[in-house]
Amino acid sequence: MNENINTITAIATPHGTGGVAVIRISGEYAIARANEIFVSIQGKSPLDMKGYTCAYGYVMQENQKLDDCVLTVFRAPYSYTGEDVVEISCHGGRFLTQKILRAVLCEKVRLAEAGEFTKRAFLNGKLSLTQAEAVADLISASGENAVKYARSLRDGATFRKISEFSEILLRILSSLAVWADYPDEDIPDINAENLEKDLQELLCNMQKLMKSYDYGRILREGLHTVIVGKPNVGKSTLFNALSGYERSIVTEIAGTTRDIVEEQIRLGEVILRLSDTAGVHGTSDRIEQIGVEKSLASLAHADLILAVFDLSLPLSQEDEALLEKLPSEKTIIICNKLDKGAVWNFSDFSTFSPVEIVEISAKNQNQLQDLEQAVEQFALRQASPAEDGMIANERQRICLQQAIQAVQEALEALQLGFAYDAVTVSLDGASDALLQLTGERVTDKVVDTVFARFCVGK
């Protein structure tokens, strides 16, 4: 790649055959290059076109018409990248699109790298780093909730929240700096009690935002969901019913499932990374014991647990032993085999308080909509309002965690009676971490890493 060529181009639509494809050009030579290869039906020159205007015509190469197309011009700085941008909308054949892309390329126009258009938008001040990352989340969104949160982040919700924190830190640091730098002036002393109160409130709000990371991970990766229960309660039948095909082997023989079987599925608006586990019970079979141990170990790492019980048989000691191991705040109780008739009611026989109790027939796939609703409600309870912002990825989480730790250190220094210089050093660290989060102070390596996960053309 020749980095001295600052005008870039790429196909902005997915590769493949479609009705329309878009080739995007951005940079100082974008409009001039469009003028060299495009002929308007009405005689319009791209050089004379205003921003946000279109022209219909042909892409030409060596006096040969490649395709009829619509050319759209966006003038700097009022474009996605902040530069002059041209978009060529042509017929979406794979061969034809590549041929037009090759026609655009020249000694002054090179192929764009992954995410380079959005990277330029960031570097030119059109987007904060958190907004730029939200663009990738919007592209990969797998449901309505994911779209809603990604759009909110793209509109700057997280940037605004972090900016609030930064402004509070700046105000505190300014007061400390004035007090330290002008000791002989008639400046009121720093009120330690008020300072501690401000830092406590800031810390509380930062920790509240940090809690949104788990929901961000759920939107990106799905709920890590584990199906547990003793043998033959219908775990694998439920797993297959949710998966839509026979992923797990189902037999009448206890202990058929001996290892964890995994599948990613959609249940309503929620993505589940679903794991079918070995039946939890006492056994002398060493292989079954390993499977049981894996099943129990998986509970600690699960976001959601679907605990399955057999309605057609009385609760057993193994059922009750399993209940004692389940965290109620992330467990949905599934009373299965409703088709065989219920001989007990869960709420009458247990003091366990799960997220929800659902009665179904996994075999006949009856009442699965009740389970879908329970899962969606569970996922929504993990969310905070989209307009409050969200920590959407690991980079952001690390930066916010560093800021939280620095504020905690400042509080400890204040409470232990250390000099205000020690408080200032910690708060400087917190401010720096927040600026890295938004991209206002960030290294080239971090920027390159962020945009490497984008597709070419965005």
C-alpha positions in Angstrom: 0.0 0.0 0.0 1.3 3.5 -0.9 0.5 5.6 2.1 1.4 8.8 0.1 -1.8 8.3 -2.0 -4.5 9.8 0.1 -7.6 9.1 -2.0 -9.1 5.7 -1.4 -11.8 3.5 -2.9 -13.6 0.3 -2.2 -16.8 -1.6 -2.8 -19.1 -0.5 0.0 -21.8 -3.2 -0.4 -21.5 -6.9 0.3 -19.6 -8.9 -2.3 -22.0 -11.0 -4.4 -24.7 -10.6 -6.9 -27.5 -8.1 -6.2 -29.7 -5.4 -7.6 -27.3 -2.5 -6.8 -23.7 -2.2 -5.7 -21.9 0.9 -4.4 -18.3 1.9 -5.0 -17.1 4.6 -2.6 -14.2 7.1 -3.3 -12.9 9.4 -0.6 -10.1 12.0 -0.6 -8.8 15.1 -2.3 -8.8 13.5 -5.8 -12.2 11.7 -5.4 -14.3 14.2 -7.5 -11.5 14.7 -10.1 -11.3 10.9 -10.6 -15.0 10.7 -10.9 -14.9 13.4 -13.6 -12.3 11.3 -15.5 -14.4 8.1 -15.7 -18.0 9.3 -15.6 -20.1 10.8 -18.4 -23.5 12.3 -17.4 -26.5 11.9 -19.6 -27.3 15.6 -19.0 -23.7 16.7 -19.5 -23.1 17.4 -15.8 -19.5 17.4 -14.7 -18.8 16.0 -11.2 -16.5 19.0 -10.8 -19.5 21.3 -11.0 -21.9 19.3 -8.9 -22.9 20.5 -5.4 -22.8 18.3 -2.4 -25.7 15.9 -1.8 -26.5 15.9 -5.5 -26.8 13.0 -8.0 -26.3 12.5 -11.7 -27.3 9.7 -14.0 -24.8 8.5 -16.7 -22.1 6.0 -17.6 -18.8 4.8 -16.1 -16.3 4.8 -19.0 -13.0 3.1 -19.5 -11.0 3.6 -22.7 -14.1 5.0 -24.5 -16.1 1.9 -23.5 -19.2 2.0 -21.5 -18.9 -0.3 -18.5 -22.3 0.3 -16.9 -25.0 2.9 -16.5 -25.1 4.2 -12.9 -26.0 7.0 -10.5 -23.1 9.1 -9.2 -23.5 11.0 -5.9 -21.2 13.8 -4.7 -20.6 14.7 -1.1 -18.4 17.8 -0.6 -16.0 18.2 2.4 -16.5 18.7 5.2 -20.2 17.6 4.9 -19.6 13.9 4.2 -19.2 10.7 6.1 -15.4 10.9 6.2 -15.2 14.7 6.3 -13.4 14.6 2.9 -14.7 14.9 -0.7 -16.7 11.7 -1.3 -18.1 10.1 -4.4 -20.4 7.1 -4.5 -21.1 5.2 -7.7 -24.3 3.1 -7.6 -24.2 0.5 -10.4 -25.8 -2.8 -11.2 -24.8 -5.4 -8.6 -23.1 -8.1 -10.6 -19.9 -9.3 -9.0 -17.8 -9.2 -12.2 -19.2 -5.8 -13.2 -18.7 -4.3 -9.8 -15.0 -5.4 -9.7 -14.5 -4.0 -13.2 -15.8 -0.6 -12.2 -13.6 -0.7 -9.1 -10.6 -1.3 -11.3 -11.6 1.6 -13.5 -11.6 3.9 -10.4 -8.1 2.8 -9.4 -5.2 4.8 -10.7 -1.9 6.3 -9.7 -3.8 8.8 -7.4 -6.4 6.4 -6.0 -5.7 3.2 -4.1 -7.7 0.5 -2.4 -9.0 1.3 1.0 -8.0 -0.8 4.0 -10.5 -2.4 6.4 -12.5 0.3 8.1 -10.5 3.1 6.6 -13.5 5.2 5.6 -14.7 5.2 9.2 -11.2 5.7 10.5 -10.9 8.9 8.4 -14.3 10.0 9.9 -12.7 9.6 13.3 -9.5 11.3 12.5 -11.3 14.2 10.8 -13.5 14.7 13.9 -16.7 13.5 12.4 -17.0 10.7 15.0 -15.6 9.9 18.5 -13.9 6.6 18.9 -16.9 5.2 20.7 -19.2 6.3 17.9 -16.9 4.7 15.3 -16.9 1.4 17.2 -20.7 1.6 17.3 -20.7 1.7 13.5 -19.2 -1.8 13.5 -21.8 -2.9 16.1 -24.6 -1.5 14.0 -23.4 -3.5 11.0 -23.1 -6.8 13.0 -26.3 -6.2 15.0 -28.3 -9.5 15.3 -31.6 -8.2 16.6 -33.8 -5.2 17.3 -32.3 -4.5 20.7 -28.8 -4.7 19.4 -29.7 -2.2 16.6 -31.3 0.2 19.1 -28.3 0.3 21.4 -25.8 0.5 18.5 -27.7 3.4 17.0 -27.8 5.1 20.4 -24.0 4.7 20.7 -23.6 5.9 17.1 -25.5 9.0 18.1 -23.0 9.6 20.9 -24.7 8.3 24.1 -21.6 6.8 25.5 -19.4 9.7 24.4 -21.7 12.1 26.2 -21.7 10.0 29.4 -17.9 9.8 29.5 -17.6 13.5 28.7 -19.8 14.2 31.8 -17.3 12.2 33.9 -14.4 14.0 32.3 -15.9 17.4 33.0 -16.4 16.6 36.7 -12.7 15.4 36.9 -11.5 18.6 35.1 -13.5 20.8 37.5 -12.0 19.0 40.5 -8.5 19.0 39.0 -8.7 22.7 38.2 -9.7 23.5 41.8 -6.8 21.4 43.2 -4.4 23.0 40.7 -5.4 26.6 41.6 -5.2 25.8 45.3 -1.7 24.3 44.9 -0.2 26.8 42.5 -1.3 30.0 44.3 -0.9 29.3 48.0 -0.4 33.0 48.8 -3.5 34.2 47.1 -6.8 34.6 48.9 -8.3 31.3 47.6 -10.6 29.3 49.8 -9.2 26.0 51.1 -10.4 22.8 49.5 -13.3 21.4 51.5 -12.2 17.7 52.0 -15.7 16.6 52.9 -17.2 18.1 49.7 -14.4 16.7 47.6 -15.0 13.2 49.0 -18.7 13.5 48.3 -18.0 14.5 44.7 -15.6 11.6 44.2 -18.0 9.1 45.7 -20.8 10.3 43.4 -18.5 10.2 40.4 -17.3 6.7 41.4 -20.9 5.5 41.8 -21.9 6.7 38.3 -18.9 5.2 36.7 -19.6 1.8 38.3 -23.2 2.1 37.1 -22.0 2.5 33.6 -19.6 -0.4 34.0 -22.5 -2.7 34.7 -23.8 -2.1 31.2 -20.8 -4.0 29.8 -22.5 -7.4 30.6 -25.5 -6.4 28.5 -23.3 -5.1 25.7 -21.5 -8.5 25.7 -24.9 -10.3 25.6 -26.0 -8.2 22.6 -22.7 -9.0 20.8 -22.2 -12.6 21.7 -25.5 -13.8 23.0 -26.6 -15.2 26.4 -24.4 -18.1 27.5 -27.2 -20.4 28.4 -26.9 -23.8 30.1 -29.6 -26.5 30.1 -29.3 -28.6 33.3 -31.3 -31.3 35.0 -31.1 -35.0 36.0 -31.1 -37.7 33.3 -34.2 -38.2 31.2 -36.0 -35.0 32.1 -35.9 -33.9 28.5 -32.9 -31.6 28.3 -31.7 -32.9 24.9 -35.3 -32.9 23.6 -35.6 -29.2 24.6 -32.2 -28.4 23.1 -33.2 -30.0 19.8 -36.6 -28.2 19.9 -34.8 -24.8 20.4 -32.1 -25.6 17.8 -34.6 -26.6 15.2 -33.0 -29.9 14.4 -31.7 -33.0 16.2 -28.4 -31.7 17.4 -28.3 -33.9 20.6 -29.0 -37.6 20.7 -32.2 -38.5 22.4 -32.9 -41.9 23.8 -34.8 -43.5 26.8 -31.4 -44.6 28.2 -30.3 -42.5 31.1 -26.9 -40.8 30.6 -27.0 -40.6 26.8 -25.5 -37.1 26.9 -22.1 -37.4 28.5 -20.4 -34.2 27.2 -21.5 -30.6 26.6 -23.1 -30.0 23.2 -23.3 -26.4 22.0 -25.3 -24.4 19.5 -26.0 -20.8 18.8 -29.8 -20.0 18.3 -32.2 -17.1 18.2 -35.1 -17.1 20.6 -37.3 -14.2 19.8 -35.0 -11.1 19.9 -32.3 -12.9 22.0 -29.3 -14.8 20.8 -28.5 -17.8 23.0 -25.2 -19.7 23.0 -26.9 -22.8 24.2 -25.2 -25.7 25.9 -26.8 -29.1 26.5 -25.1 -30.8 29.5 -24.9 -34.3 30.9 -27.6 -35.3 33.4 -26.7 -34.3 37.0 -26.9 -37.4 39.2 -24.9 -39.8 41.3 -23.1 -42.4 39.3 -20.2 -44.8 39.6 -19.4 -44.6 35.9 -16.2 -42.6 35.6 -17.1 -41.1 32.2 -20.5 -40.1 33.5 -18.9 -38.5 36.6 -16.7 -36.3 34.3 -19.8 -35.2 32.4 -21.6 -34.4 35.7 -18.6 -32.4 36.9 -18.6 -30.4 33.6 -22.3 -29.7 33.9 -22.0 -28.3 37.4 -18.9 -26.3 36.5 -20.7 -24.7 33.6 -23.3 -23.2 36.0 -20.7 -20.7 37.4 -20.0 -19.2 34.0 -23.5 -19.1 32.6 -25.5 -15.9 32.0 -28.7 -17.9 32.1 -29.6 -21.4 33.4 -32.5 -23.4 32.1 -33.1 -26.0 34.8 -35.4 -28.8 33.6 -37.6 -31.0 35.8 -40.0 -33.8 34.9 -43.6 -32.8 35.7 -44.8 -36.4 35.3 -42.7 -37.7 38.2 -42.5 -36.5 41.8 -39.5 -34.3 42.7 -36.6 -36.5 43.7 -33.7 -36.0 46.1 -31.5 -35.5 43.0 -33.8 -32.7 41.9 -33.6 -31.0 45.3 -29.8 -31.4 45.4 -29.6 -29.7 42.0 -31.8 -26.8 43.2 -29.4 -26.1 46.1 -26.6 -25.6 43.5 -28.6 -23.2 41.3 -28.2 -19.4 41.5 -31.8 -18.2 41.6 -31.1 -14.8 40.1 -30.2 -16.3 36.7 -32.3 -19.5 36.7 -35.5 -20.2 34.7 -37.2 -23.4 36.0 -38.7 -25.5 33.1 -41.3 -28.0 34.2 -41.2 -30.4 31.2 -43.4 -33.3 30.0 -46.7 -31.5 30.4 -48.0 -33.8 27.7 -47.8 -36.7 30.2 -49.8 -34.9 32.9 -48.5 -33.0 35.9 -48.3 -34.8 39.2 -46.9 -31.8 41.1 -46.7 -28.0 41.0 -43.2 -26.5 41.4 -44.3 -23.5 43.6 -46.1 -25.9 46.0 -43.0 -28.1 46.5 -40.1 -25.7 46.7 -39.1 -22.5 48.3 -36.6 -21.8 45.5 -37.3 -18.4 43.8 -36.2 -18.5 40.2 -36.5 -15.8 37.6 -39.5 -17.6 36.1 -41.3 -20.9 36.1 -42.4 -22.3 32.7 -44.4 -25.4 32.0 -43.8 -27.0 28.6 -43.8 -30.1 26.5 -40.5 -30.1 24.7 -41.4 -33.3 22.9 -44.6 -31.7 21.4 -43.0 -28.2 21.4 -46.0 -26.9 23.3 -45.8 -23.6 25.3 -42.3 -22.8 24.0 -43.5 -19.3 23.4 -43.8 -18.9 27.2 -40.1 -19.9 27.5 -39.2 -17.4 24.7 -41.0 -14.6 26.6 -39.3 -15.5 29.9 -35.9 -15.4 28.2 -36.6 -12.1 26.5 -37.8 -10.6 29.8 -34.6 -11.9 31.5 -32.4 -10.3 28.9 -34.2 -6.9 29.1 -33.8 -6.8 32.9 -30.0 -6.8 32.3 -30.3 -3.6 30.2 -30.1 0.1 31.2 -31.8 2.8 29.0 -30.0 3.1 25.6 -29.8 6.8 26.0 -27.6 6.3 29.1 -24.8 4.8 27.0 -23.2 1.4 27.2 -19.7 0.0 27.5 -19.8 -1.9 24.3 -16.4 -3.8 24.1 -13.4 -4.9 25.9 -11.3 -1.9 25.0 -13.8 0.5 26.5 -14.2 -1.8 29.6 -10.5 -1.7 30.3 -10.3 2.1 30.0 -13.3 2.6 32.3 -11.9 0.1 34.8 -8.6 2.0 34.9 -10.5 5.2 35.5 -12.6 3.6 38.3 -9.5 2.2 39.9 -7.8 5.7 39.8 -10.8 7.4 41.4 -10.8 4.7 44.1 -7.1 5.4 44.7 -7.8 9.1 45.0 -10.6 8.5 47.5 -8.4 6.3 49.6 -5.6 8.9 49.5 -8.1 11.6 50.6 -9.6 9.4 53.4 -6.1 8.5 54.7 -5.2 12.2 55.0 -2.5 12.2 52.2 -1.5 15.5 50.6 -3.7 16.7 47.8 -0.9 16.1 45.4 -1.5 12.4 45.8 -5.2 12.9 45.0 -4.3 14.9 41.9 -1.9 12.3 40.5 -4.7 9.6 40.8 -7.3 11.9 39.2 -4.9 12.7 36.4 -4.7 9.0 35.7 -8.5 8.7 35.7 -8.9 11.6 33.3 -6.3 10.2 30.9 -8.1 6.8 30.9 -11.4 8.4 30.0 -9.8 10.4 27.2 -8.4 7.2 25.8 -11.9 5.6 26.0 -13.4 8.4 23.8 -10.3 8.6 21.5 -9.5 12.2 22.4 -6.1 10.9 23.6 -5.2 7.6 22.0 -2.2 5.9 20.3 -2.0 5.0 16.6 -1.8 1.3 17.6 -5.1 1.5 19.4 -6.7 3.2 16.5 -5.4 0.6 14.1 -6.6 -2.2 16.3 -10.1 -0.7 16.6 -10.6 -0.3 12.8 -9.0 -3.6 11.9 -12.2 -5.4 12.8 -14.2 -3.4 10.2 -15.0 -4.7 6.8 -13.4 -3.1 3.7 -15.6 -0.3 2.3 -16.9 1.0 5.7 
